[in-house]
């Protein structure tokens, strides 16, 4: 088997594993946060923070990258 064929099989598997790890980690974080004193309020706060922080970080990284 050629290296290109091996990579064409490995990269999608790694992509799926990465998505599963990230989604699983977020799910566990939300479940743990829901069991604290904050309950649903804490989950909502974390969700809003993620929705705001991820595009904000991408914007700042894009500006930093295009400035050079």
Beta strands, then each sheet from edge to edge (+ up, - down):
end
